[in-house]
Amino acid sequence: MKQLFILLMLTSLLLAACGGPTPDIEATVQAAVAATQAAQPTDTPVPEPAAGQATPAQVTPLAAPATGQPSPSLAPSNIAQVWANEGGDKVTRDELRATNDPNTVLNSVWDGTSISLFGAGNEVVSFNLVLEAPTTDATNVDVTLTELTGPDGDTITTRPASGDDLFNYVGRNIELFYVRYLEIRGLSTDLFYAGYDYDERHIPERCRRPYNADGEGTGTWEDRPCHNKFYPEIAVPLELYSPFTVAAGTNQSVWGDIYIPKTVPAGLYTSIIAITEDGALTRQIPINLRVRDFTLPDLPNARTMLAYSPENINDRYLGEDNAYPVPGTAVYNQSLELADRHFQLAHRYKISLIDGDASIEQLDDAWTARLNGELFTPARGYDGVGVKVGNNVYSIGTYGSWPWQDGTQEDMWINTDAWINWFDAQALATPTDYFLYLIDESDDYPQTEQWAQWMEGNPGPGQRLMSMATIGLPTAAAETPSLDVPTSWNWMGLPDVWQNAADSYAANPDKRFYMYNSNRPGSGSFAIEDEGVALRELAWGQYKKGVDRWFYWESTYYDNYQGNTGQTNVFQQAQTYGELDGFDNVLGETGWNYLNGDGVLFYPGTDKRFPEDSYGVMGPFASLRLKHWRRGIQDVDYLTLAAEIAPERTAEIVNRIIPKVLWEYSVSDPEDPTWLLADISWSTDPDVWEAARAELADLIESASH
């Protein structure tokens, strides 16, 4: 059928060239697509893996274009090849994979000529379309996808949008994004890749030098495959970048998100992605979406909390003089609207935001609509996952910024009583965690325990307010037993010690256990140069180890004050955290805690610090890392639904995909628990993960038939 599709298009071009009647290209392509879809199987079989092996990648056995031949175009085109993946395989800007060999880009989403996706109701599915221009600039390029049509005429649609209307999600179930790239000038070290200096395997494979059996590396920065490569990172709404140019010798990714409404019936939905150059239609790419017969929940099973900084947002959008606007002023109201747009975007990704506000007086202005779900309604310009569902978490005094910490036990009781009274008055329908963030990464355990004891001993309603601190899990169990929510950062330890502590918190209904940030090899990391499946794995690891909530420390860290480098142009510079001391022959640019993308998951739509990179819209853009995290969070919803039906089979899938995570990694020497020789346990091939998702979908659907 693929050959038929190509033949029909070529025939139409030949007829036109010879002066003969020109058929309706759109109708011709639609007929070819329909024939192709009729020949496709409705279920993708998942082969059983051998013991200890991951599920092999799913590749539909359909013919691909001949090696070295350009994909067919409908008019003269400087784009030699077009192909796609699901986005978990990061394609750097210099890669011309399909131009060099079209067979190398076949994957579970791309069979050589068309895109095939699947998903459930209330899920966002994604694809990454790659346009390659090997020899000549492709100019005035545009990509469109406006509607998918199901077998009974049901549709998934979008609508035109521009300017600030891009942040009104009502009626916009299909979104396309122009991907911007950032250069990796140095390797993220320390926090993400603790152990990078003695074991290359702690570094993502795409960045490793040659190494021996013990992980000891040889070679220089130039020997790292990722050195000075431009990595895909920023998802700018395509409306702000149309038309665009694909420079000669490069590729350009266009990312697509499709939200499947709950009301859409199951079945096969099809459409055509149109690509134009200089006003001429050059390609039409068939896209097929199989909507599965179940629905994901609005409230995610993998709960999160992601910090943001109102002052950093205000500085970039409103100007540095308005970083801290006065309540009640017009600028203050504008700052609240900006923050709300960050909340709405995060909500679309099943992510919950927190800030440092510890003032009850300002809660009604800033937080009521976020917590009761009113912010996430069509009346406020919101649609998609989680309509009318609240933010589900609130942190009082994030990082230990609560104002009464120098007070007495009585002060603690008075203030915690007031907070509980406020929350009681809200009568929130969404299950919501709220807690007092006592202290951050402190080894003053007696002080932490005293505050937690004061809260626990409160004779009033404040006794119900949970206490939280960032502290290692085994340390919390031993040193701060009154603490309600230890929030731990882990990358190595003694498995039995950690597991015993985790089990003790899981067994206590009055306790919670959170984790924060990330570290290879125990988990995927938030570094830009990590694999695309890194944050997908993070959510799976959270599920496997029963972590109640995953905390990431920042999303709008635009001012690198801790690294003494000041304001960062986040559209031009990958390094966002740590110091830049110079160049290292092995690490590239480096310095204390040099990190790429750390603390930045949102990119500012308006940037008054760097106006040359400002788009002039009053709302944020998502990073691709946020999209990868969402994929993992949605996967956990699959896992949770499947576990209710077939718990043993679901556990087998989890153990197959992520055999070892977090504290399951044991230190290499128990007498010296500061180092670990190990690689990650999971596959970096997105097709392996997609095969597991298909297997879970089959399990879930089997229960409803």
Secondary structure, 3 states (H helix, E strand, C coil): CHHHHHHHHHHHHHHHHCCCCCCCHHHHHHHHHHHHHHHCCCCCCCCCCCCCCCCCCCCCCCCCCCCCCCCCCCCCCCCCEEEEECCCCCCCCCCCHHHHCHHHHCCCCECCCCEEEEEEECEEEEEEEEEEECCCCEEEEEEECCEEECCCCCEEECCCCCHHHHHCCCCCCEEEEEEEEEECCECCCCCCCCCCCCCHHHCCHHHCCCECCCCCECCCHHHCCCCCCEEEEEEEEHHHCCCEEECCCEEEEEEEEEEECCCCCCEEEEEEEEEEECCEEEEEEEEEEEEEEEECCCCCCCEEEEECCHHHHHHHHHCHHHCCCCCCCHHHHHHHHHHHHHHHHHHHCCCCEECCCCCHHHHHHHCHHHHHCHHHCHHHCCCCCCCCCCCCEEEECCCCCCCCCCCCHHHHHHHHHHHHHHHHHHCCCCCCEEEEEEEECCCCHHHHHHHHHHHHCCCCHHHHCEEEEECCHHHHHHHCCCCCEEEECCCCECHHHHHHHHHHHHCCCCCCCEEECCCCCCCCCCCCCCCCCHHHHHHHHHHHCCCCEEEECCCECCEECCCCCEECCCCCCCEEECCCCEEECCCEEECCCCEECCCECEEECCCCCCHHHCCCCCCEEEEHHHHHHHHHHHHHHHHHHHHHHCHHHHHHHHHHHCCCCHHHCECCCCCCCCCCCCCCCCCCCHHHHHHHHHHHHHHHHHHHC
